[in-house]
Amino acid sequence: MINLRGMIVPIIDLRQRFGLTQYEYLPTTVVLILSAREQEQKRLMGLVVDSVSDVIGQGDMPLHPAIGESMVVPFLSGILNVGDEVMSLLDSDALLDMDRILNEGQA
């Protein structure tokens, strides 16, 4: 939990959420503040990530389905082709679903 301008915001480590090995936080480690829907209400939640290199909007780029057997796939909205790069678009509602997190024991 962090205090963000007087609001208590729960924090989730993305590595832990994806079942990856944890390592110590580095200077590039950041907390993204996202707005998540919970029972038709929006709430702020923090997401610890290794680093952020860029933030882009989907715009009118086509979203391709995420495929594979990885534990990460249920948390993806899909895949975007951005220039010569392929980027994964996270589904913040699925990723920050508190009922799912509590059921998985990852709070």
C-alpha positions in Angstrom: 0.0 0.0 0.0 1.1 3.5 -0.7 -0.4 6.9 0.3 -0.9 8.9 -2.9 -2.0 12.4 -2.1 -4.0 11.3 0.9 -5.5 8.2 -0.8 -4.5 4.7 0.2 -3.7 2.8 -3.0 -3.1 -1.0 -3.0 0.0 -2.2 -4.8 0.5 -5.4 -6.8 3.9 -6.7 -8.0 3.6 -7.7 -11.7 6.3 -10.4 -11.4 4.4 -12.0 -8.5 1.1 -11.7 -10.3 2.6 -13.6 -13.3 4.3 -16.2 -11.1 7.8 -15.1 -12.0 10.8 -15.1 -9.8 11.3 -12.0 -7.8 14.4 -9.9 -7.6 15.4 -6.8 -5.8 14.0 -3.5 -7.0 16.3 -1.4 -9.1 16.4 2.3 -10.0 14.3 1.5 -13.1 11.6 -0.2 -11.1 8.4 1.9 -11.1 4.9 1.8 -9.8 2.2 2.5 -12.4 -1.0 3.9 -11.1 -4.0 2.4 -12.9 -7.7 2.9 -12.7 -9.5 -0.5 -12.3 -13.2 -1.3 -12.3 -14.6 -3.1 -9.3 -18.3 -3.8 -9.1 -19.1 -0.9 -11.5 -16.9 1.5 -9.5 -13.4 2.7 -10.5 -10.6 2.6 -8.0 -6.9 3.3 -8.2 -4.4 0.5 -7.9 -0.6 0.4 -8.2 1.3 -2.0 -10.3 5.1 -2.6 -9.7 6.9 -3.2 -13.0 10.6 -3.6 -13.9 10.7 -0.5 -16.1 8.7 1.6 -18.5 10.2 2.7 -21.8 7.2 4.2 -23.5 3.5 4.7 -23.1 1.3 4.7 -26.3 -2.4 4.7 -27.0 -3.9 2.0 -29.2 -5.6 4.6 -31.4 -7.0 2.8 -34.5 -4.3 0.1 -34.6 -5.8 -3.3 -35.0 -5.7 -5.5 -31.9 -4.7 -9.1 -32.6 -5.6 -12.0 -30.2 -3.0 -13.0 -27.6 -2.1 -16.7 -28.1 0.0 -19.2 -26.3 0.0 -21.3 -23.1 1.7 -18.7 -20.9 0.2 -17.7 -17.5 0.3 -14.1 -18.9 -2.2 -14.7 -21.7 -5.4 -14.3 -19.6 -4.1 -10.8 -18.6 -3.6 -9.6 -22.1 -6.2 -7.7 -24.2 -4.2 -8.6 -27.3 -1.1 -7.8 -29.4 -0.4 -4.6 -31.3 2.0 -4.1 -34.2 3.7 -0.7 -33.6 6.1 0.1 -36.4 8.6 -2.8 -36.4 7.7 -3.8 -32.9 5.1 -6.2 -31.4 3.7 -5.0 -28.1 1.4 -6.7 -25.6 -1.6 -4.7 -24.4 -2.4 -5.5 -20.8 -6.0 -6.0 -19.7 -5.9 -3.8 -16.5 -9.4 -5.0 -15.3 -8.3 -8.7 -15.5 -4.9 -7.9 -14.0 -6.3 -6.0 -11.0 -9.4 -8.1 -10.4 -9.4 -8.2 -6.5 -11.7 -11.2 -6.3 -9.3 -13.2 -8.6 -6.3 -12.0 -6.7 -7.7 -13.0 -3.3 -8.8 -16.4 -4.7 -5.3 -17.0 -6.0 -3.8 -15.9 -2.7 -1.7 -13.2 -4.2 -2.9 -10.1 -2.3 
